[in-house]
Amino acid sequence: MNDATPWRDLPVGARVVVRRRLDPAESAQARAEGRGSVWTDVIGIVRSVDDAGLTVHTDAPRDPSPREVHIPSASIETAKRIPRRPTRSRR
């Protein structure tokens, strides 16, 4: 699979980054906080894919509370596979 593969072709279990459009409330909050106001990225493991969108289990670095997130198809701008997290070696 290359980076241009449509999000509907992402396999369950793949680690991905999904760029999605913020909804109006999220966009207003982002502007108020001085952040970007259109897009956000979600990093996670694909749990399901269908015409309605993607469901991922979040897996971002330093995320203290991973959770299941459904990303509606209408809000997905792009998605691509990314490498698994490296395993930490014990010292």
N, CA, C and O atoms as a GROMACS GRO file, in nm:
protein
  364
    1MET      N    1   0.085  -0.119   0.000
    1MET     CA    2   0.000   0.000   0.000
    1MET      C    3   0.089   0.124   0.000
    1MET      O    4   0.188   0.128   0.072
    2ASN      N    5   0.055   0.222  -0.078
    2ASN     CA    6   0.131   0.347  -0.077
    2ASN      C    7   0.048   0.456  -0.010
    2ASN      O    8  -0.068   0.434   0.027
    3ASP      N    9   0.107   0.573   0.006
    3ASP     CA   10   0.041   0.681   0.079
    3ASP      C   11  -0.085   0.732   0.009
    3ASP      O   12  -0.167   0.798   0.072
    4ALA      N   13  -0.101   0.703  -0.120
    4ALA     CA   14  -0.216   0.754  -0.195
    4ALA      C   15  -0.338   0.662  -0.187
    4ALA      O   16  -0.443   0.694  -0.243
    5THR      N   17  -0.326   0.549  -0.118
    5THR     CA   18  -0.438   0.456  -0.108
    5THR      C   19  -0.554   0.523  -0.035
    5THR      O   20  -0.533   0.586   0.068
    6PRO      N   21  -0.675   0.511  -0.088
    6PRO     CA   22  -0.790   0.571  -0.020
    6PRO      C   23  -0.811   0.513   0.120
    6PRO      O   24  -0.774   0.399   0.147
    7TRP      N   25  -0.870   0.593   0.207
    7TRP     CA   26  -0.888   0.549   0.345
    7TRP      C   27  -0.976   0.425   0.354
    7TRP      O   28  -0.962   0.348   0.449
    8ARG      N   29  -1.065   0.404   0.259
    8ARG     CA   30  -1.152   0.285   0.263
    8ARG      C   31  -1.073   0.155   0.248
    8ARG      O   32  -1.123   0.048   0.284
    9ASP      N   33  -0.951   0.164   0.196
    9ASP     CA   34  -0.868   0.045   0.177
    9ASP      C   35  -0.774   0.017   0.293
    9ASP      O   36  -0.697  -0.079   0.288
   10LEU      N   37  -0.779   0.098   0.399
   10LEU     CA   38  -0.691   0.074   0.513
   10LEU      C   39  -0.732  -0.055   0.584
   10LEU      O   40  -0.850  -0.075   0.611
   11PRO      N   41  -0.636  -0.142   0.614
   11PRO     CA   42  -0.671  -0.268   0.680
   11PRO      C   43  -0.691  -0.250   0.830
   11PRO      O   44  -0.626  -0.166   0.894
   12VAL      N   45  -0.782  -0.328   0.885
   12VAL     CA   46  -0.801  -0.330   1.030
   12VAL      C   47  -0.667  -0.370   1.093
   12VAL      O   48  -0.601  -0.463   1.045
   13GLY      N   49  -0.628  -0.301   1.199
   13GLY     CA   50  -0.502  -0.329   1.267
   13GLY      C   51  -0.388  -0.238   1.225
   13GLY      O   52  -0.285  -0.237   1.292
   14ALA      N   53  -0.404  -0.163   1.117
   14ALA     CA   54  -0.298  -0.072   1.071
   14ALA      C   55  -0.293   0.051   1.161
   14ALA      O   56  -0.396   0.100   1.207
   15ARG      N   57  -0.172   0.100   1.185
   15ARG     CA   58  -0.156   0.227   1.256
   15ARG      C   59  -0.160   0.337   1.151
   15ARG      O   60  -0.091   0.330   1.049
   16VAL      N   61  -0.243   0.438   1.175
   16VAL     CA   62  -0.268   0.540   1.074
   16VAL      C   63  -0.270   0.680   1.134
   16VAL      O   64  -0.283   0.698   1.256
   17VAL      N   65  -0.256   0.778   1.047
   17VAL     CA   66  -0.286   0.916   1.082
   17VAL      C   67  -0.397   0.960   0.988
   17VAL      O   68  -0.387   0.943   0.866
   18VAL      N   69  -0.502   1.016   1.045
   18VAL     CA   70  -0.619   1.060   0.968
   18VAL      C   71  -0.634   1.210   0.987
   18VAL      O   72  -0.645   1.258   1.100
   19ARG      N   73  -0.634   1.284   0.877
   19ARG     CA   74  -0.661   1.428   0.884
   19ARG      C   75  -0.810   1.446   0.863
   19ARG      O   76  -0.866   1.404   0.761
   20ARG      N   77  -0.875   1.509   0.962
   20ARG     CA   78  -1.020   1.527   0.953
   20ARG      C   79  -1.057   1.673   0.974
   20ARG      O   80  -0.985   1.749   1.039
   21ARG      N   81  -1.171   1.710   0.917
   21ARG     CA   82  -1.223   1.846   0.931
   21ARG      C   83  -1.285   1.860   1.070
   21ARG      O   84  -1.358   1.772   1.115
   22LEU      N   85  -1.256   1.971   1.136
   22LEU     CA   86  -1.320   2.002   1.263
   22LEU      C   87  -1.467   2.037   1.240
   22LEU      O   88  -1.501   2.100   1.140
   23ASP      N   89  -1.553   1.997   1.334
   23ASP     CA   90  -1.693   2.040   1.323
   23ASP      C   91  -1.700   2.186   1.369
   23ASP      O   92  -1.603   2.237   1.424
   24PRO      N   93  -1.812   2.256   1.347
   24PRO     CA   94  -1.818   2.399   1.378
   24PRO      C   95  -1.783   2.433   1.524
   24PRO      O   96  -1.714   2.532   1.548
   25ALA      N   97  -1.828   2.354   1.619
   25ALA     CA   98  -1.797   2.382   1.760
   25ALA      C   99  -1.648   2.365   1.787
   25ALA      O  100  -1.588   2.447   1.856
   26GLU      N  101  -1.589   2.257   1.734
   26GLU     CA  102  -1.445   2.235   1.752
   26GLU      C  103  -1.364   2.347   1.685
   26GLU      O  104  -1.263   2.391   1.739
   27SER      N  105  -1.410   2.390   1.569
   27SER     CA  106  -1.341   2.496   1.497
   27SER      C  107  -1.343   2.628   1.575
   27SER      O  108  -1.241   2.697   1.584
   28ALA      N  109  -1.458   2.661   1.633
   28ALA     CA  110  -1.469   2.783   1.713
   28ALA      C  111  -1.377   2.776   1.835
   28ALA      O  112  -1.311   2.874   1.869
   29GLN      N  113  -1.372   2.660   1.900
   29GLN     CA  114  -1.286   2.644   2.017
   29GLN      C  115  -1.139   2.655   1.977
   29GLN      O  116  -1.060   2.719   2.046
   30ALA      N  117  -1.102   2.593   1.865
   30ALA     CA  118  -0.964   2.600   1.818
   30ALA      C  119  -0.922   2.744   1.789
   30ALA      O  120  -0.812   2.785   1.824
   31ARG      N  121  -1.011   2.820   1.724
   31ARG     CA  122  -0.980   2.962   1.698
   31ARG      C  123  -0.963   3.039   1.828
   31ARG      O  124  -0.873   3.122   1.840
   32ALA      N  125  -1.050   3.013   1.926
   32ALA     CA  126  -1.042   3.083   2.054
   32ALA      C  127  -0.911   3.052   2.126
   32ALA      O  128  -0.860   3.135   2.201
   33GLU      N  129  -0.857   2.931   2.104
   33GLU     CA  130  -0.732   2.890   2.168
   33GLU      C  131  -0.610   2.923   2.084
   33GLU      O  132  -0.498   2.890   2.122
   34GLY      N  133  -0.630   2.989   1.969
   34GLY     CA  134  -0.519   3.028   1.885
   34GLY      C  135  -0.457   2.913   1.806
   34GLY      O  136  -0.343   2.923   1.762
   35ARG      N  137  -0.532   2.804   1.789
   35ARG     CA  138  -0.484   2.690   1.710
   35ARG      C  139  -0.545   2.699   1.571
   35ARG      O  140  -0.626   2.788   1.544
   36GLY      N  141  -0.507   2.608   1.483
   36GLY     CA  142  -0.569   2.600   1.350
   36GLY      C  143  -0.718   2.580   1.364
   36GLY      O  144  -0.765   2.526   1.464
   37SER      N  145  -0.794   2.624   1.265
   37SER     CA  146  -0.939   2.622   1.281
   37SER      C  147  -1.012   2.531   1.183
   37SER      O  148  -1.136   2.533   1.180
   38VAL      N  149  -0.940   2.452   1.102
   38VAL     CA  150  -1.009   2.370   1.003
   38VAL      C  151  -0.983   2.221   1.022
   38VAL      O  152  -1.077   2.141   1.017
   39TRP      N  153  -0.858   2.182   1.045
   39TRP     CA  154  -0.821   2.042   1.046
   39TRP      C  155  -0.760   1.998   1.178
   39TRP      O  156  -0.708   2.080   1.254
   40THR      N  157  -0.767   1.869   1.204
   40THR     CA  158  -0.693   1.807   1.313
   40THR      C  159  -0.653   1.669   1.268
   40THR      O  160  -0.714   1.612   1.178
   41ASP      N  161  -0.550   1.614   1.330
   41ASP     CA  162  -0.503   1.480   1.296
   41ASP      C  163  -0.535   1.385   1.410
   41ASP      O  164  -0.526   1.421   1.528
   42VAL      N  165  -0.572   1.264   1.374
   42VAL     CA  166  -0.598   1.157   1.470
   42VAL      C  167  -0.500   1.045   1.438
   42VAL      O  168  -0.496   0.997   1.324
   43ILE      N  169  -0.423   1.002   1.537
   43ILE     CA  170  -0.332   0.889   1.521
   43ILE      C  171  -0.392   0.772   1.596
   43ILE      O  172  -0.432   0.786   1.711
   44GLY      N  173  -0.400   0.657   1.530
   44GLY     CA  174  -0.458   0.542   1.597
   44GLY      C  175  -0.447   0.415   1.517
   44GLY      O  176  -0.392   0.411   1.407
   45ILE      N  177  -0.502   0.309   1.575
   45ILE     CA  178  -0.507   0.176   1.514
   45ILE      C  179  -0.647   0.157   1.458
   45ILE      O  180  -0.746   0.175   1.529
   46VAL      N  181  -0.656   0.120   1.330
   46VAL     CA  182  -0.786   0.101   1.266
   46VAL      C  183  -0.860  -0.016   1.330
   46VAL      O  184  -0.807  -0.127   1.340
   47ARG      N  185  -0.983   0.009   1.375
   47ARG     CA  186  -1.069  -0.095   1.432
   47ARG      C  187  -1.175  -0.140   1.332
   47ARG      O  188  -1.210  -0.258   1.327
   48SER      N  189  -1.226  -0.045   1.252
   48SER     CA  190  -1.324  -0.081   1.149
   48SER      C  191  -1.326   0.026   1.041
   48SER      O  192  -1.292   0.142   1.063
   49VAL      N  193  -1.366  -0.019   0.921
   49VAL     CA  194  -1.377   0.069   0.805
   49VAL      C  195  -1.507   0.034   0.734
   49VAL      O  196  -1.532  -0.083   0.704
   50ASP      N  197  -1.588   0.135   0.706
   50ASP     CA  198  -1.708   0.114   0.624
   50ASP      C  199  -1.742   0.245   0.556
   50ASP      O  200  -1.671   0.344   0.571
   51ASP      N  201  -1.850   0.245   0.480
   51ASP     CA  202  -1.886   0.367   0.406
   51ASP      C  203  -1.917   0.484   0.497
   51ASP      O  204  -1.910   0.600   0.454
   52ALA      N  205  -1.952   0.457   0.624
   52ALA     CA  206  -1.982   0.563   0.719
   52ALA      C  207  -1.857   0.633   0.771
   52ALA      O  208  -1.865   0.747   0.818
   53GLY      N  209  -1.741   0.566   0.762
   53GLY     CA  210  -1.618   0.626   0.811
   53GLY      C  211  -1.523   0.524   0.869
   53GLY      O  212  -1.531   0.405   0.841
   54LEU      N  213  -1.432   0.574   0.951
   54LEU     CA  214  -1.330   0.491   1.017
   54LEU      C  215  -1.353   0.493   1.167
   54LEU      O  216  -1.393   0.595   1.223
   55THR      N  217  -1.327   0.381   1.232
   55THR     CA  218  -1.318   0.379   1.377
   55THR      C  219  -1.176   0.342   1.412
   55THR      O  220  -1.123   0.241   1.364
   56VAL      N  221  -1.112   0.424   1.495
   56VAL     CA  222  -0.974   0.399   1.536
   56VAL      C  223  -0.964   0.402   1.687
   56VAL      O  224  -1.041   0.470   1.755
   57HIS      N  225  -0.867   0.326   1.739
   57HIS     CA  226  -0.831   0.331   1.880
   57HIS      C  227  -0.710   0.422   1.886
   57HIS      O  228  -0.605   0.389   1.832
   58THR      N  229  -0.723   0.537   1.951
   58THR     CA  230  -0.617   0.638   1.946
   58THR      C  231  -0.486   0.581   2.001
   58THR      O  232  -0.485   0.500   2.093
   59ASP      N  233  -0.376   0.627   1.941
   59ASP     CA  234  -0.243   0.577   1.975
   59ASP      C  235  -0.139   0.687   1.955
   59ASP      O  236  -0.030   0.662   1.904
   60ALA      N  237  -0.172   0.808   1.995
   60ALA     CA  238  -0.079   0.919   1.979
   60ALA      C  239   0.024   0.917   2.092
   60ALA      O  240  -0.007   0.876   2.204
   61PRO      N  241   0.146   0.962   2.063
   61PRO     CA  242   0.246   0.971   2.169
   61PRO      C  243   0.197   1.059   2.284
   61PRO      O  244   0.132   1.162   2.262
   62ARG      N  245   0.227   1.018   2.402
   62ARG     CA  246   0.193   1.093   2.524
   62ARG      C  247   0.043   1.112   2.544
   62ARG      O  248   0.001   1.204   2.614
   63ASP      N  249  -0.039   1.026   2.482
   63ASP     CA  250  -0.185   1.033   2.503
   63ASP      C  251  -0.218   0.955   2.630
   63ASP      O  252  -0.208   0.832   2.631
   64PRO      N  253  -0.256   1.024   2.738
   64PRO     CA  254  -0.280   0.955   2.865
   64PRO      C  255  -0.409   0.873   2.867
   64PRO      O  256  -0.426   0.789   2.955
   65SER      N  257  -0.499   0.896   2.773
   65SER     CA  258  -0.627   0.824   2.776
   65SER      C  259  -0.670   0.781   2.635
   65SER      O  260  -0.756   0.845   2.574
   66PRO      N  261  -0.610   0.672   2.584
   66PRO     CA  262  -0.652   0.624   2.452
   66PRO      C  263  -0.800   0.587   2.453
   66PRO      O  264  -0.853   0.544   2.556
   67ARG      N  265  -0.865   0.605   2.339
   67ARG     CA  266  -1.010   0.579   2.332
   67ARG      C  267  -1.048   0.542   2.190
   67ARG      O  268  -0.971   0.563   2.096
   68GLU      N  269  -1.168   0.487   2.174
   68GLU     CA  270  -1.222   0.458   2.041
   68GLU      C  271  -1.283   0.586   1.985
   68GLU      O  272  -1.359   0.655   2.054
   69VAL      N  273  -1.250   0.618   1.861
   69VAL     CA  274  -1.300   0.740   1.796
   69VAL      C  275  -1.356   0.701   1.660
   69VAL      O  276  -1.289   0.635   1.580
   70HIS      N  277  -1.481   0.743   1.632
   70HIS     CA  278  -1.537   0.724   1.498
   70HIS      C  279  -1.520   0.854   1.421
   70HIS      O  280  -1.556   0.961   1.469
   71ILE      N  281  -1.463   0.843   1.302
   71ILE     CA  282  -1.440   0.959   1.216
   71ILE      C  283  -1.533   0.945   1.096
   71ILE      O  284  -1.512   0.857   1.012
   72PRO      N  285  -1.636   1.029   1.087
   72PRO     CA  286  -1.731   1.018   0.976
   72PRO      C  287  -1.662   1.039   0.840
   72PRO      O  288  -1.570   1.120   0.828
   73SER      N  289  -1.708   0.967   0.741
   73SER     CA  290  -1.646   0.975   0.608
   73SER      C  291  -1.645   1.117   0.552
   73SER      O  292  -1.549   1.156   0.486
   74ALA      N  293  -1.749   1.193   0.579
   74ALA     CA  294  -1.758   1.330   0.526
   74ALA      C  295  -1.650   1.422   0.582
   74ALA      O  296  -1.619   1.524   0.521
   75SER      N  297  -1.594   1.388   0.698
   75SER     CA  298  -1.494   1.476   0.759
   75SER      C  299  -1.351   1.432   0.731
   75SER      O  300  -1.257   1.500   0.772
   76ILE      N  301  -1.331   1.319   0.662
   76ILE     CA  302  -1.196   1.268   0.635
   76ILE      C  303  -1.139   1.339   0.512
   76ILE      O  304  -1.195   1.332   0.403
   77GLU      N  305  -1.026   1.406   0.532
   77GLU     CA  306  -0.956   1.469   0.420
   77GLU      C  307  -0.858   1.369   0.358
   77GLU      O  308  -0.854   1.352   0.236
   78THR      N  309  -0.779   1.304   0.442
   78THR     CA  310  -0.683   1.206   0.395
   78THR      C  311  -0.645   1.115   0.512
   78THR      O  312  -0.666   1.149   0.628
   79ALA      N  313  -0.589   1.002   0.478
   79ALA     CA  314  -0.540   0.909   0.580
   79ALA      C  315  -0.426   0.829   0.520
   79ALA      O  316  -0.426   0.801   0.400
   80LYS      N  317  -0.330   0.793   0.604
   80LYS     CA  318  -0.222   0.709   0.554
   80LYS      C  319  -0.168   0.623   0.667
   80LYS      O  320  -0.179   0.657   0.785
   81ARG      N  321  -0.109   0.512   0.626
   81ARG     CA  322  -0.045   0.423   0.723
   81ARG      C  323   0.083   0.488   0.774
   81ARG      O  324   0.152   0.558   0.701
   82ILE      N  325   0.112   0.462   0.899
   82ILE     CA  326   0.237   0.506   0.959
   82ILE      C  327   0.297   0.387   1.032
   82ILE      O  328   0.225   0.292   1.064
   83PRO      N  329   0.426   0.390   1.060
   83PRO     CA  330   0.490   0.276   1.126
   83PRO      C  331   0.436   0.254   1.268
   83PRO      O  332   0.389   0.347   1.334
   84ARG      N  333   0.443   0.130   1.311
   84ARG     CA  334   0.411   0.099   1.450
   84ARG      C  335   0.507   0.176   1.539
   84ARG      O  336   0.616   0.214   1.497
   85ARG      N  337   0.464   0.198   1.662
   85ARG     CA  338   0.553   0.263   1.758
   85ARG      C  339   0.674   0.174   1.782
   85ARG      O  340   0.661   0.052   1.788
   86PRO      N  341   0.792   0.233   1.795
   86PRO     CA  342   0.908   0.149   1.828
   86PRO      C  343   0.892   0.095   1.971
   86PRO      O  344   0.838   0.162   2.058
   87THR      N  345   0.941  -0.024   1.992
   87THR     CA  346   0.936  -0.080   2.127
   87THR      C  347   1.053  -0.023   2.206
   87THR      O  348   1.164  -0.009   2.155
   88ARG      N  349   1.026   0.009   2.329
   88ARG     CA  350   1.131   0.063   2.415
   88ARG      C  351   1.216  -0.051   2.468
   88ARG      O  352   1.166  -0.156   2.508
   89SER      N  353   1.346  -0.028   2.466
   89SER     CA  354   1.435  -0.129   2.523
   89SER      C  355   1.456  -0.096   2.670
   89SER      O  356   1.471   0.019   2.709
   90ARG      N  357   1.457  -0.201   2.748
   90ARG     CA  358   1.482  -0.181   2.893
   90ARG      C  359   1.631  -0.170   2.916
   90ARG      O  360   1.710  -0.242   2.855
   91ARG      N  361   1.668  -0.081   3.004
   91ARG     CA  362   1.810  -0.064   3.035
   91ARG      C  363   1.838  -0.107   3.174
   91ARG      O  364   1.952  -0.100   3.220
   0.00000   0.00000   0.00000
